[in-house]
Amino acid sequence: MREMPRYSKRLLIFVLPTLVFLVALLIFPLIYSLVVSFFRWDLTSPRPPGFIGFRNYLTLIQDSAFVRGLSNSVLMILLAVSIELVCGLGIALIFSKEVKGKGLFRTLLILPLMTLPVVSGYIWRMMFHYDGGPVNDFIVRLGFPPVGWLLGYPQGIFAIVIADVWQWTPFVAMILLAAFQSLPEELVDSARVDGASRCQVFWHVSLPLVFPVFLIVALLRIIDVFKLLDPVFIMTQGGPGVSTLTISLHTYYVGLRYFNMGLASASSYAMVIFCSVVAIILIRTMRRV
Amino acid sequence: MGLEVIKLPKRINVVITYVLICLILFFFVFPVYWLGICSLKFRKDWITSPPQYLPPRVTLENYAYVYKWYLFPSISNSIIIASGTVVLSLILGSMAAYGFSRGRFKRKDNMMLFILSTRMMPPIAVALPFFLLFKTVHLLDNHISVMLVHSIANIAFVVWVMKGFFDEVPVEIEEAAFIDGCSRFRTLTRIVFPLTAPGMVVTAIFTFIFSWSEFCFAYVLTRSRATTLPVQMLALQSIRGAEWGRISAFSIMGVAVIFVLALSLQKYLVRGLTFGAVKG
């Protein structure tokens, strides 16, 4: 009897090329990076690299720029992800209603998603321009003084958060929308039949059912905001000074402006560790639901 | 459907909904409008105080300038790299997804975990070692190296989405074909692939968009020969200031490709966006 597809162990063949490809191309950088992080290796100095153990990591923790970058990144994550989730939920609710032109509205909604992050950076740099930007124009017309958005802390952080919210809330909204629409009708109907009001149905039936998706989206966004580089690079370059530095940008500067490969590798590894922790949480959550 | 929370007379409900939708769309669409309108402005109108929402005079000179000096080879590089990334990640990713969907072998879950975890890696953390690696083998500023790196970053997504699509094809169909004498290869090409074609289309589009927009790796790994469009845009800003009209024109051109791709296949897009996140 020929082996049925369902139980085939030979399907490992299908997975192997991809696995080999990924492992071969990733394992080198990961190990190399780890090893380099234990060395003092400055590309600009003639000294040969020397083993210094955990010294790079210690320097990292004491480096005010790194600490600043980390705190900025965490702040951005807290602000951006919470706004995106709440607004995404609200938008999903509103856009789920049956109105004419629904398709057009949804297409328009995902417009920000289709701009490249770099373009989003340029758009918002123009929008937040002190003199000629619509944002300040709007503020001034309301009677308030203009804000130097990209010129300092904490406005710079808010500006970057707004740009990220603009670009990614549609993503959250669309996913939540699809999640709501894939809820089985019978559950809601039976709850209504049992006498629950609309509000109760939403709060006690729909929302808990959608929660797993909600959590997955939240974790994905957390990781993405942590990795954020493109818009920050375009909008503020981390400046002025280090006021809007993010951890990705800090790693970039250390590695490709100051050419301190040892420290940059240590910084990279700190990021990888953080992302792995979040990833493990994500996967545990997915398993549990 | 459990989503009407507010009980109001139907008329008012509809009006409020429309107003809210318009406000929301205004927030999301206006910046794109601003980009477009800025790309049409003359140099002296680029930054005005107050800003001109409907400029009295428009021009296409920004587009002409960008077309002449900056569009090539960056756009062809982007096309080459994105296409290569699509081919590579789709082939490898779909194969792996099929294997995960149908196969049963030891450590399947661990392997899946490993592949999915590559999505979590921060680009900059991996870009530096790749920079050093490619520098050593003299493959910097090369289409192939960027293609490889983009594929690595993207395969996890392909596997995630395609596995969902493969899971949806009932095993019975394959088993029926098997019993009728098809080899595995024929079952795949004649039956499974056509059924999952929409999934492949969606994944291809998203992969293309990802590679097209990717900045970090492209910036680190290229200099002048293989520069992609996002990286080339940086050339339009200097110490003297940014050339906003031209940057806007360049941006519109870069984004237009994606708009066209996405709009022509939008119904596949929504399905793809939601797949993998929604279990069902």
Interface residues (C-beta under 8 A of the other chain):
Chain A: R2 M4 P5 R6 Y7 S8 K9 R10 L11 L12 I13 F14 V15 P17 T18 L19 F21 L22 L25 L26 F28 P29 L30 Y32 S33 V36 I91 L93 I94 F95 S96 K97 V99 F105 R106 T107 L108 L109 I110 L111 P112 M114 T115 L116 P117 V118 V119 Y122 I123 W124 R125 M126 M127 H129 D131 G132 G133 P134 D137 V140 W166 T169 P170 F171 M174 I175 A178 A179 F180 Q181 S182 L183 E185 V188 A191 R198 C199 V201 F202 V205 S206 P212 V213 I216 V217 L220 I223 F226 K227 L229 D230 F233 S248 T251 Y252 G255 L256 M261 A264 S265 S267 S268 Y269 M271 V272 C275 S276 V278 A279 L282 I283
Chain B: M1 G2 L3 E4 V5 K7 V14 T17 Y18 L20 I21 I24 L25 F27 F28 V29 F30 P31 V32 W34 L35 C38 W46 I47 T48 S49 P50 P51 Y53 L92 G93 M95 A96 Y98 G99 F100 R102 G103 R104 F105 K108 M111 L113 F114 I115 L116 S117 T118 M120 M121 P122 P123 I124 A125 V126 L128 P129 F130 F131 L132 L133 L148 S151 I152 I155 V159 V171 E174 E175 F178 R184 T187 I209 W212 S213 F215 C216 V220 P230 M233 A242 W244 I247 S248 S251 G254 V255 I258 F259 A262 L263 Q266 L269 V270 L273 T274 A277 V278 K279 G280
